[in-house]
Amino acid sequence: MIRLSIPMRQALAKLTLPVLIAAAFVLMLLGKADTFIAERARMALADALAPIYGLLAEPVARLRDLADSTGQVFSLASENTRLREENEQLRRWQAIALALDAENTALKADLRWIPDPTPSFVTARVVADAGGVYARAVLLSAGPDHGITKGQIALDDRGLVGRVTEVGARSVRVLLLTDMNSRIPVILEGSRGRAILIGTNGARPRLAYWTEGVQPVEGERVVTSAEANAFPAGLPVGVVHFNNQKVPEVETAARLDRLEIVRLFDYGMRDLLAPETSVPRPGERRR
Amino acid sequence: MIERTPGIRPRPSLGRRLDIAARCSFPGASTALLLLLAAGPLGLPGQAQLQSALALGCVFFWSLFRPASLPPALVFLLGILSDLLGYAPIGIGVLTLLITHGLAMLWRRVLTRQGFMSVWLAFVAVAAGAAALQWALTALLTFRQLPPGPALFQAALAAGLYPLLAVLLARAHATVAEPARA
Protein backbone atom coordinates (compact mmCIF):
# COMPACT_ATOMS: atom_id res chain seq x y z
CA MET A 1 0.00 0.00 0.00
CA ILE A 2 1.22 3.51 -0.79
CA ARG A 3 2.10 5.53 2.31
CA LEU A 4 0.63 9.03 2.14
CA SER A 5 1.19 11.96 4.42
CA ILE A 6 -1.61 12.72 6.86
CA PRO A 7 -2.75 16.02 5.23
CA MET A 8 -2.75 14.28 1.84
CA ARG A 9 -4.84 11.43 3.20
CA GLN A 10 -7.30 13.87 4.79
CA ALA A 11 -7.62 15.80 1.54
CA LEU A 12 -8.28 12.55 -0.36
CA ALA A 13 -10.89 11.50 2.21
CA LYS A 14 -12.67 14.82 1.73
CA LEU A 15 -12.64 14.34 -2.02
CA THR A 16 -14.18 10.85 -2.01
CA LEU A 17 -17.77 11.95 -1.46
CA PRO A 18 -17.90 14.61 -4.21
CA VAL A 19 -16.20 12.23 -6.65
CA LEU A 20 -18.70 9.48 -5.82
CA ILE A 21 -21.63 11.88 -6.19
CA ALA A 22 -20.31 12.81 -9.62
CA ALA A 23 -20.01 9.08 -10.35
CA ALA A 24 -23.68 8.66 -9.39
CA PHE A 25 -24.62 11.23 -12.03
CA VAL A 26 -22.44 9.44 -14.58
CA LEU A 27 -24.17 6.18 -13.63
CA MET A 28 -27.57 7.78 -14.20
CA LEU A 29 -26.55 9.01 -17.64
CA LEU A 30 -24.99 5.65 -18.52
CA GLY A 31 -28.11 3.82 -17.39
CA LYS A 32 -30.18 6.13 -19.56
CA ALA A 33 -27.88 5.94 -22.59
CA ASP A 34 -27.53 2.17 -22.52
CA THR A 35 -30.50 0.49 -20.88
CA PHE A 36 -29.05 -2.89 -21.83
CA ILE A 37 -26.26 -2.79 -19.20
CA ALA A 38 -28.66 -1.90 -16.39
CA GLU A 39 -31.05 -4.61 -17.53
CA ARG A 40 -28.28 -7.21 -17.67
CA ALA A 41 -27.04 -6.31 -14.18
CA ARG A 42 -30.58 -6.38 -12.84
CA MET A 43 -31.41 -9.77 -14.32
CA ALA A 44 -28.06 -11.21 -13.14
CA LEU A 45 -28.97 -10.18 -9.59
CA ALA A 46 -32.52 -11.47 -10.04
CA ASP A 47 -31.15 -14.80 -11.33
CA ALA A 48 -29.04 -15.15 -8.20
CA LEU A 49 -31.90 -14.22 -5.89
CA ALA A 50 -34.83 -16.01 -7.57
CA PRO A 51 -34.06 -19.50 -6.15
CA ILE A 52 -33.63 -18.07 -2.63
CA TYR A 53 -36.84 -16.06 -2.91
CA GLY A 54 -38.54 -19.17 -4.31
CA LEU A 55 -37.64 -21.04 -1.13
CA LEU A 56 -38.82 -18.13 1.00
CA ALA A 57 -42.08 -17.68 -0.92
CA GLU A 58 -43.56 -21.02 0.08
CA PRO A 59 -43.59 -20.67 3.88
CA VAL A 60 -44.75 -17.06 3.53
CA ALA A 61 -47.66 -18.15 1.31
CA ARG A 62 -48.51 -20.92 3.76
CA LEU A 63 -48.57 -18.45 6.65
CA ARG A 64 -50.84 -16.15 4.69
CA ASP A 65 -53.18 -19.05 3.82
CA LEU A 66 -53.29 -19.99 7.50
CA ALA A 67 -54.22 -16.43 8.48
CA ASP A 68 -56.90 -16.39 5.77
CA SER A 69 -58.41 -19.71 6.81
CA THR A 70 -58.62 -18.75 10.49
CA GLY A 71 -60.51 -15.64 9.45
CA GLN A 72 -62.87 -17.69 7.29
CA VAL A 73 -63.92 -20.04 10.10
CA PHE A 74 -66.26 -17.42 11.47
CA SER A 75 -68.10 -16.83 8.19
CA LEU A 76 -68.43 -20.49 7.19
CA ALA A 77 -72.22 -20.73 7.35
CA SER A 78 -72.99 -17.59 5.37
CA GLU A 79 -70.24 -18.44 2.89
CA ASN A 80 -71.78 -21.87 2.42
CA THR A 81 -75.25 -20.53 1.54
CA ARG A 82 -73.71 -18.00 -0.81
CA LEU A 83 -71.72 -20.72 -2.57
CA ARG A 84 -74.80 -22.96 -2.87
CA GLU A 85 -76.69 -20.14 -4.59
CA GLU A 86 -73.76 -19.38 -6.83
CA ASN A 87 -73.44 -23.06 -7.68
CA GLU A 88 -77.10 -23.21 -8.77
CA GLN A 89 -76.57 -20.17 -10.96
CA LEU A 90 -73.38 -21.58 -12.46
CA ARG A 91 -75.12 -24.90 -13.24
CA ARG A 92 -77.65 -22.98 -15.32
CA TRP A 93 -74.80 -21.13 -17.08
CA GLN A 94 -72.98 -24.40 -17.68
CA ALA A 95 -76.02 -25.81 -19.48
CA ILE A 96 -76.19 -22.70 -21.65
CA ALA A 97 -72.43 -22.78 -22.32
CA LEU A 98 -72.54 -26.46 -23.36
CA ALA A 99 -75.44 -25.83 -25.72
CA LEU A 100 -73.69 -22.80 -27.22
CA ASP A 101 -70.43 -24.71 -27.56
CA ALA A 102 -72.16 -27.52 -29.46
CA GLU A 103 -73.91 -25.01 -31.70
CA ASN A 104 -70.64 -23.14 -32.28
CA THR A 105 -68.78 -26.31 -33.30
CA ALA A 106 -71.59 -27.23 -35.69
CA LEU A 107 -71.60 -23.78 -37.27
CA LYS A 108 -67.81 -23.68 -37.56
CA ALA A 109 -67.86 -27.09 -39.25
CA ASP A 110 -70.40 -25.74 -41.77
CA LEU A 111 -68.26 -22.65 -42.43
CA ARG A 112 -64.97 -24.54 -42.87
CA TRP A 113 -63.54 -22.31 -40.11
CA ILE A 114 -59.74 -22.33 -39.76
CA PRO A 115 -59.11 -22.89 -36.05
CA ASP A 116 -56.65 -20.69 -34.17
CA PRO A 117 -53.41 -22.52 -33.39
CA THR A 118 -53.25 -23.71 -29.81
CA PRO A 119 -50.46 -21.78 -28.13
CA SER A 120 -47.81 -23.53 -26.07
CA PHE A 121 -47.34 -22.35 -22.53
CA VAL A 122 -45.13 -22.76 -19.51
CA THR A 123 -46.12 -22.22 -15.90
CA ALA A 124 -43.94 -20.36 -13.44
CA ARG A 125 -44.14 -19.34 -9.82
CA VAL A 126 -44.18 -15.68 -8.80
CA VAL A 127 -41.34 -15.26 -6.33
CA ALA A 128 -41.21 -11.54 -5.67
CA ASP A 129 -42.63 -8.17 -6.44
CA ALA A 130 -40.34 -6.55 -8.99
CA GLY A 131 -42.01 -3.22 -9.37
CA GLY A 132 -40.22 -0.76 -7.17
CA VAL A 133 -41.86 2.48 -6.16
CA TYR A 134 -42.93 3.67 -9.61
CA ALA A 135 -43.67 0.45 -11.52
CA ARG A 136 -45.84 -2.64 -11.31
CA ALA A 137 -44.11 -5.88 -12.16
CA VAL A 138 -43.45 -9.33 -10.73
CA LEU A 139 -40.45 -11.62 -10.78
CA LEU A 140 -40.99 -15.24 -11.80
CA SER A 141 -38.64 -18.07 -11.05
CA ALA A 142 -37.97 -20.28 -14.07
CA GLY A 143 -35.65 -23.23 -14.34
CA PRO A 144 -32.59 -23.10 -16.57
CA ASP A 145 -33.38 -23.63 -20.31
CA HIS A 146 -36.87 -22.29 -19.79
CA GLY A 147 -37.22 -21.04 -23.37
CA ILE A 148 -39.20 -17.98 -22.34
CA THR A 149 -38.74 -14.96 -24.61
CA LYS A 150 -39.55 -11.28 -24.36
CA GLY A 151 -43.07 -10.35 -25.33
CA GLN A 152 -44.72 -13.59 -24.19
CA ILE A 153 -48.09 -13.10 -22.60
CA ALA A 154 -48.77 -13.87 -18.96
CA LEU A 155 -52.15 -15.04 -17.71
CA ASP A 156 -53.29 -16.33 -14.36
CA ASP A 157 -56.27 -18.66 -13.95
CA ARG A 158 -58.74 -15.81 -14.53
CA GLY A 159 -57.31 -13.42 -17.06
CA LEU A 160 -54.55 -11.31 -18.52
CA VAL A 161 -51.68 -10.41 -16.20
CA GLY A 162 -49.16 -8.67 -18.45
CA ARG A 163 -46.18 -9.27 -20.66
CA VAL A 164 -42.64 -10.54 -20.27
CA THR A 165 -40.22 -7.61 -20.47
CA GLU A 166 -36.93 -8.98 -19.15
CA VAL A 167 -35.57 -12.48 -19.34
CA GLY A 168 -32.69 -13.84 -17.29
CA ALA A 169 -31.18 -17.31 -17.03
CA ARG A 170 -33.37 -18.38 -14.11
CA SER A 171 -35.82 -15.56 -13.71
CA VAL A 172 -38.30 -13.60 -15.77
CA ARG A 173 -39.79 -10.18 -15.15
CA VAL A 174 -43.41 -9.61 -16.13
CA LEU A 175 -44.73 -6.07 -16.48
CA LEU A 176 -48.28 -6.01 -15.16
CA LEU A 177 -51.12 -4.41 -17.09
CA THR A 178 -51.55 -1.93 -14.24
CA ASP A 179 -48.06 -0.49 -14.81
CA MET A 180 -47.81 3.09 -15.99
CA ASN A 181 -46.05 2.03 -19.19
CA SER A 182 -48.64 -0.58 -20.15
CA ARG A 183 -50.86 0.12 -23.19
CA ILE A 184 -53.13 -2.70 -24.29
CA PRO A 185 -55.52 -2.65 -27.26
CA VAL A 186 -58.87 -4.00 -26.06
CA ILE A 187 -62.41 -4.61 -27.29
CA LEU A 188 -65.50 -3.75 -25.27
CA GLU A 189 -67.39 -6.99 -25.60
CA GLY A 190 -70.93 -5.57 -25.55
CA SER A 191 -70.54 -2.97 -28.28
CA ARG A 192 -67.47 -4.46 -30.08
CA GLY A 193 -65.95 -0.97 -29.75
CA ARG A 194 -62.18 -0.73 -29.60
CA ALA A 195 -60.27 1.08 -26.89
CA ILE A 196 -56.83 1.30 -25.29
CA LEU A 197 -56.29 0.19 -21.72
CA ILE A 198 -53.79 2.46 -19.98
CA GLY A 199 -52.06 1.45 -16.77
CA THR A 200 -51.91 4.05 -14.02
CA ASN A 201 -49.86 2.21 -11.35
CA GLY A 202 -53.13 2.03 -9.41
CA ALA A 203 -55.22 -1.11 -8.92
CA ARG A 204 -57.46 -0.38 -11.92
CA PRO A 205 -56.16 0.65 -15.35
CA ARG A 206 -58.06 3.33 -17.26
CA LEU A 207 -59.88 3.01 -20.59
CA ALA A 208 -59.14 5.60 -23.25
CA TYR A 209 -59.54 6.36 -26.95
CA TRP A 210 -62.64 4.26 -27.47
CA THR A 211 -64.28 4.28 -30.89
CA GLU A 212 -66.57 7.19 -31.58
CA GLY A 213 -70.21 6.35 -31.10
CA VAL A 214 -69.73 3.66 -28.49
CA GLN A 215 -69.60 4.24 -24.79
CA PRO A 216 -68.21 1.84 -22.21
CA VAL A 217 -70.99 0.49 -20.02
CA GLU A 218 -70.63 -0.36 -16.35
CA GLY A 219 -70.10 -4.10 -15.95
CA GLU A 220 -69.25 -4.69 -19.60
CA ARG A 221 -66.59 -7.35 -20.23
CA VAL A 222 -63.30 -6.21 -21.76
CA VAL A 223 -61.11 -8.57 -23.81
CA THR A 224 -57.87 -8.09 -25.71
CA SER A 225 -57.94 -7.09 -29.35
CA ALA A 226 -55.66 -8.51 -32.02
CA GLU A 227 -54.96 -5.04 -33.34
CA ALA A 228 -51.28 -4.14 -33.82
CA ASN A 229 -50.53 -7.86 -33.51
CA ALA A 230 -49.46 -7.35 -29.91
CA PHE A 231 -52.00 -9.72 -28.33
CA PRO A 232 -54.21 -12.52 -29.57
CA ALA A 233 -57.89 -11.59 -29.66
CA GLY A 234 -60.29 -12.46 -26.90
CA LEU A 235 -58.15 -12.90 -23.78
CA PRO A 236 -60.23 -11.87 -20.77
CA VAL A 237 -58.98 -8.61 -19.22
CA GLY A 238 -61.75 -7.55 -16.84
CA VAL A 239 -64.99 -5.62 -16.51
CA VAL A 240 -65.68 -1.90 -16.91
CA HIS A 241 -66.20 0.08 -13.74
CA PHE A 242 -66.79 3.82 -13.52
CA ASN A 243 -64.91 5.50 -10.69
CA ASN A 244 -66.02 8.50 -8.63
CA GLN A 245 -64.88 10.95 -11.32
CA LYS A 246 -66.96 9.09 -13.96
CA VAL A 247 -63.80 7.81 -15.65
CA PRO A 248 -64.17 4.29 -17.07
CA GLU A 249 -61.68 1.92 -15.47
CA VAL A 250 -61.27 -1.82 -15.71
CA GLU A 251 -61.56 -4.12 -12.74
CA THR A 252 -58.98 -6.73 -13.76
CA ALA A 253 -60.08 -10.35 -13.96
CA ALA A 254 -56.63 -11.53 -12.87
CA ARG A 255 -55.93 -11.23 -9.16
CA LEU A 256 -52.91 -8.99 -9.58
CA ASP A 257 -52.54 -8.24 -5.88
CA ARG A 258 -51.93 -11.88 -5.02
CA LEU A 259 -50.37 -13.59 -7.98
CA GLU A 260 -48.86 -16.95 -7.14
CA ILE A 261 -48.67 -18.95 -10.33
CA VAL A 262 -48.64 -17.50 -13.83
CA ARG A 263 -48.84 -19.14 -17.23
CA LEU A 264 -46.68 -17.67 -19.99
CA PHE A 265 -48.13 -18.23 -23.46
CA ASP A 266 -46.14 -18.23 -26.63
CA TYR A 267 -48.43 -16.88 -29.33
CA GLY A 268 -45.51 -16.63 -31.71
CA MET A 269 -45.60 -12.85 -31.90
CA ARG A 270 -41.94 -12.59 -32.65
CA ASP A 271 -42.02 -9.26 -34.48
CA LEU A 272 -43.07 -7.55 -31.31
CA LEU A 273 -40.48 -5.52 -29.43
CA ALA A 274 -40.42 -5.05 -25.68
CA PRO A 275 -42.63 -2.17 -24.49
CA GLU A 276 -39.68 0.07 -23.68
CA THR A 277 -38.21 -0.12 -27.15
CA SER A 278 -41.42 -0.22 -29.18
CA VAL A 279 -41.38 3.51 -29.95
CA PRO A 280 -39.60 4.04 -33.27
CA ARG A 281 -36.73 6.49 -33.09
CA PRO A 282 -37.25 9.73 -35.02
CA GLY A 283 -34.47 8.85 -37.47
CA GLU A 284 -36.01 5.51 -38.34
CA ARG A 285 -39.43 6.87 -39.14
CA ARG A 286 -38.23 8.82 -42.16
CA ARG A 287 -36.88 5.78 -43.93
CA MET B 1 -8.50 1.09 13.32
CA ILE B 2 -8.96 -0.04 16.90
CA GLU B 3 -5.37 -1.33 16.91
CA ARG B 4 -4.11 2.23 16.46
CA THR B 5 -5.73 3.67 19.59
CA PRO B 6 -3.56 3.53 22.70
CA GLY B 7 -4.38 1.08 25.48
CA ILE B 8 -3.72 -2.42 26.76
CA ARG B 9 -5.25 -5.17 24.66
CA PRO B 10 -4.99 -8.91 24.20
CA ARG B 11 -2.61 -10.14 21.53
CA PRO B 12 -4.04 -9.63 18.01
CA SER B 13 -4.56 -13.27 17.16
CA LEU B 14 -6.26 -14.34 13.95
CA GLY B 15 -9.57 -15.02 15.68
CA ARG B 16 -9.56 -11.64 17.33
CA ARG B 17 -8.73 -9.88 14.10
CA LEU B 18 -11.54 -11.72 12.34
CA ASP B 19 -13.89 -10.75 15.16
CA ILE B 20 -12.94 -7.09 14.83
CA ALA B 21 -13.33 -7.22 11.05
CA ALA B 22 -16.79 -8.76 11.39
CA ARG B 23 -17.85 -6.12 13.90
CA CYS B 24 -16.54 -3.35 11.64
CA SER B 25 -18.36 -4.71 8.61
CA PHE B 26 -21.63 -5.14 10.51
CA PRO B 27 -23.20 -1.81 9.37
CA GLY B 28 -22.65 -2.46 5.67
CA ALA B 29 -23.46 -6.15 5.78
CA SER B 30 -26.62 -5.78 7.86
CA THR B 31 -27.91 -2.99 5.61
CA ALA B 32 -27.32 -5.10 2.50
CA LEU B 33 -29.05 -8.08 4.11
CA LEU B 34 -32.04 -5.95 5.15
CA LEU B 35 -32.33 -4.65 1.58
CA LEU B 36 -32.29 -8.19 0.16
CA LEU B 37 -34.90 -9.31 2.67
CA ALA B 38 -37.14 -6.33 1.98
CA ALA B 39 -37.07 -7.17 -1.73
CA GLY B 40 -38.17 -10.73 -0.97
CA PRO B 41 -41.61 -12.28 -1.25
CA LEU B 42 -43.06 -11.00 2.01
CA GLY B 43 -46.35 -10.04 0.41
CA LEU B 44 -46.49 -6.75 2.29
CA PRO B 45 -48.19 -3.74 0.73
CA GLY B 46 -45.76 -0.94 -0.06
CA GLN B 47 -42.74 -3.20 0.07
CA ALA B 48 -40.83 -1.08 -2.43
CA GLN B 49 -41.19 1.91 -0.16
CA LEU B 50 -40.18 -0.21 2.82
CA GLN B 51 -36.96 -1.11 1.05
CA SER B 52 -35.99 2.50 0.35
CA ALA B 53 -36.99 3.51 3.88
CA LEU B 54 -34.69 0.82 5.32
CA ALA B 55 -31.79 1.87 3.10
CA LEU B 56 -32.18 5.50 4.05
CA GLY B 57 -32.60 4.83 7.78
CA CYS B 58 -29.63 2.46 8.01
CA VAL B 59 -27.30 4.72 6.04
CA PHE B 60 -28.33 7.76 8.09
CA PHE B 61 -27.89 5.97 11.41
CA TRP B 62 -24.51 4.41 10.68
CA SER B 63 -23.20 7.61 9.03
CA LEU B 64 -24.07 9.51 12.21
CA PHE B 65 -22.85 7.05 14.79
CA ARG B 66 -20.25 4.90 13.05
CA PRO B 67 -18.96 6.67 9.94
CA ALA B 68 -15.70 4.70 10.07
CA SER B 69 -17.61 1.51 9.20
CA LEU B 70 -19.60 3.10 6.41
CA PRO B 71 -17.19 4.83 4.01
CA PRO B 72 -18.68 6.63 0.98
CA ALA B 73 -17.60 3.80 -1.32
CA LEU B 74 -19.72 1.35 0.66
CA VAL B 75 -22.66 3.75 0.55
CA PHE B 76 -22.18 3.85 -3.22
CA LEU B 77 -22.36 0.05 -3.45
CA LEU B 78 -25.41 -0.09 -1.20
CA GLY B 79 -27.02 2.49 -3.47
CA ILE B 80 -26.37 0.33 -6.53
CA LEU B 81 -27.86 -2.68 -4.72
CA SER B 82 -30.92 -0.69 -3.76
CA ASP B 83 -31.35 0.57 -7.34
CA LEU B 84 -31.02 -2.90 -8.82
CA LEU B 85 -33.46 -4.39 -6.32
CA GLY B 86 -35.89 -1.48 -6.55
CA TYR B 87 -36.08 -1.43 -10.36
CA ALA B 88 -35.53 2.33 -10.32
CA PRO B 89 -33.45 3.98 -13.05
CA ILE B 90 -29.93 3.16 -11.93
CA GLY B 91 -28.01 5.88 -10.07
CA ILE B 92 -30.94 7.53 -8.30
CA GLY B 93 -30.65 5.48 -5.12
CA VAL B 94 -26.87 5.92 -5.22
CA LEU B 95 -27.19 9.70 -5.34
CA THR B 96 -29.84 9.81 -2.59
CA LEU B 97 -27.85 7.62 -0.23
CA LEU B 98 -24.61 9.53 -0.89
CA ILE B 99 -26.31 12.86 -0.16
CA THR B 100 -27.85 11.38 3.00
CA HIS B 101 -24.40 10.16 4.03
CA GLY B 102 -22.89 13.57 3.32
CA LEU B 103 -25.56 15.42 5.31
CA ALA B 104 -25.20 13.03 8.24
CA MET B 105 -21.43 13.53 8.23
CA LEU B 106 -21.93 17.29 8.11
CA TRP B 107 -24.38 17.33 11.01
CA ARG B 108 -22.88 14.61 13.16
CA ARG B 109 -20.85 16.91 15.45
CA VAL B 110 -24.05 18.70 16.45
CA LEU B 111 -26.58 15.87 16.18
CA THR B 112 -24.77 13.13 18.11
CA ARG B 113 -24.73 15.39 21.19
CA GLN B 114 -28.48 16.06 20.98
CA GLY B 115 -31.28 13.80 22.12
CA PHE B 116 -33.17 11.33 19.99
CA MET B 117 -35.90 13.80 19.04
CA SER B 118 -33.61 16.17 17.18
CA VAL B 119 -31.93 13.28 15.36
CA TRP B 120 -35.35 12.06 14.34
CA LEU B 121 -36.43 15.52 13.19
CA ALA B 122 -33.29 15.78 11.09
CA PHE B 123 -34.04 12.38 9.62
CA VAL B 124 -37.63 13.39 8.80
CA ALA B 125 -36.23 16.31 6.81
CA VAL B 126 -33.74 14.00 5.06
CA ALA B 127 -36.47 11.45 4.27
CA ALA B 128 -38.75 14.12 2.80
CA GLY B 129 -35.90 15.50 0.71
CA ALA B 130 -34.84 12.02 -0.44
CA ALA B 131 -38.38 11.07 -1.51
CA ALA B 132 -38.77 14.36 -3.38
CA LEU B 133 -35.38 13.94 -5.07
CA GLN B 134 -36.13 10.36 -6.11
CA TRP B 135 -39.54 11.36 -7.40
CA ALA B 136 -38.15 14.24 -9.45
CA LEU B 137 -35.22 12.24 -10.85
CA THR B 138 -37.36 9.24 -11.75
CA ALA B 139 -39.79 11.53 -13.55
CA LEU B 140 -36.89 13.18 -15.37
CA LEU B 141 -35.19 9.93 -16.37
CA THR B 142 -38.37 8.17 -17.50
CA PHE B 143 -39.89 11.28 -19.15
CA ARG B 144 -43.13 10.74 -17.33
CA GLN B 145 -45.31 12.66 -14.96
CA LEU B 146 -45.47 10.60 -11.77
CA PRO B 147 -48.21 10.59 -9.16
CA PRO B 148 -46.95 12.16 -5.90
CA GLY B 149 -48.75 9.57 -3.71
CA PRO B 150 -45.99 6.92 -3.62
CA ALA B 151 -43.35 9.55 -2.84
CA LEU B 152 -45.38 10.94 0.08
CA PHE B 153 -45.93 7.41 1.37
CA GLN B 154 -42.23 6.69 1.01
CA ALA B 155 -41.29 9.76 3.07
CA ALA B 156 -43.90 9.01 5.74
CA LEU B 157 -42.89 5.34 5.99
CA ALA B 158 -39.19 6.22 6.29
CA ALA B 159 -39.92 8.81 9.00
CA GLY B 160 -42.24 6.46 10.89
CA LEU B 161 -39.95 3.48 10.67
CA TYR B 162 -36.85 5.30 11.89
CA PRO B 163 -37.51 5.15 15.68
CA LEU B 164 -37.95 1.38 15.54
CA LEU B 165 -34.92 0.99 13.29
CA ALA B 166 -32.88 3.28 15.53
CA VAL B 167 -33.70 1.25 18.66
CA LEU B 168 -32.56 -1.97 16.97
CA LEU B 169 -29.48 -0.43 15.39
CA ALA B 170 -28.49 1.37 18.60
CA ARG B 171 -28.61 -1.94 20.44
CA ALA B 172 -26.52 -3.57 17.73
CA HIS B 173 -24.16 -0.60 17.80
CA ALA B 174 -23.45 -1.14 21.48
CA THR B 175 -23.18 -4.94 21.34
CA VAL B 176 -22.51 -7.03 18.22
CA ALA B 177 -21.16 -4.19 16.09
CA GLU B 178 -18.79 -2.73 18.69
CA PRO B 179 -15.15 -3.47 17.76
CA ALA B 180 -13.97 -2.59 21.28
CA ARG B 181 -15.86 -5.59 22.66
CA ALA B 182 -14.03 -8.04 20.45
Interface residues (C-beta under 8 A of the other chain):
Chain A: T16 L17 L20 I21 A23 A24 F25 V26 L27 M28 L29 L30 G31 K32 A38 A41 R42 L45 L49 I52 Y53 L56 A57 V60 A61 R64 V126 V127 A128 D129 A130 G131 G132 V133 Y134 A135 A137 M180 T200 N201 R258
Chain B: L36 A39 G40 P41 L42 G43 Q47 A48 Q49 S52 P71 P72 A73 V75 F76 G79 I80 L84 L85 G86 Y87 A88 P89 I90 G91 I92 V94 L95 L98 I99 H101 G102 M105 Q134 L137 T138 L141 T142 R144 L146 P147 P150 A151 Q154
